[in-house]
Amino acid sequence: MLVVSRRSNESILIRPDEGIDGETTLAELFAAGPIEIRFLGGNGRRVKMGINAPRQLSIWRQDSPDKNE
């Protein structure tokens, strides 16, 4: 499980891993199971999430363009 904290205007990107063939279907990507996002808690302006996803998917943090928000 990947655990990340996010604030307002920050996001998570979930996409096929770089080594995955572009012709792979959604059924093939999710054959090992669904994506699970579990909210683990929060404090103030942050929320902590745990993410379980099939190995064929890659998960990236994307920070807000303006870090001062």
C-alpha positions in Angstrom: 0.0 0.0 0.0 1.3 3.4 -0.9 0.5 6.0 1.7 0.4 9.7 0.8 -0.8 13.0 2.3 -2.5 15.6 0.1 -3.7 19.1 0.6 -6.2 21.2 -1.2 -5.3 21.5 -5.0 -2.9 18.6 -4.8 -3.8 15.4 -6.6 -2.9 11.8 -7.4 -2.4 10.5 -10.9 -3.1 6.8 -11.6 -2.1 5.6 -15.1 -0.8 2.5 -16.8 2.9 1.8 -15.9 5.5 2.8 -18.6 6.1 -0.9 -19.5 2.5 -1.6 -20.3 1.5 -2.1 -24.0 -0.8 0.7 -25.2 -3.2 -2.0 -26.6 -3.8 -3.4 -23.1 -7.6 -3.3 -22.3 -9.1 -2.1 -19.0 -10.2 -5.6 -18.3 -6.6 -6.8 -18.5 -5.3 -3.9 -16.3 -7.8 -4.7 -13.6 -7.6 -8.5 -13.8 -5.6 -8.6 -10.6 -8.3 -6.5 -8.8 -9.6 -2.9 -8.4 -7.9 0.2 -7.1 -8.6 0.7 -3.4 -8.3 4.2 -1.9 -8.5 4.1 1.9 -8.7 7.4 3.9 -6.4 6.9 6.9 -7.0 10.2 8.7 -6.3 13.8 8.6 -5.1 16.8 10.5 -5.9 20.3 9.7 -5.6 20.8 5.9 -4.1 17.4 5.1 -5.7 14.1 4.4 -3.7 10.8 4.5 -4.7 8.1 2.0 -3.5 4.6 1.4 -3.7 3.3 -2.2 -3.7 -0.3 -3.3 -3.6 -0.8 -7.1 -2.7 -3.5 -9.6 1.1 -3.6 -10.4 0.3 -2.6 -14.0 -0.7 0.8 -12.8 1.6 3.6 -11.7 0.7 6.1 -9.0 2.2 9.6 -8.9 1.8 12.6 -6.6 1.0 15.9 -8.4 1.6 19.0 -6.3 -0.3 22.2 -6.7 1.3 24.7 -9.1 1.4 27.3 -6.3 3.1 25.8 -3.2 1.9 28.8 -1.1 -1.8 27.8 -1.2 
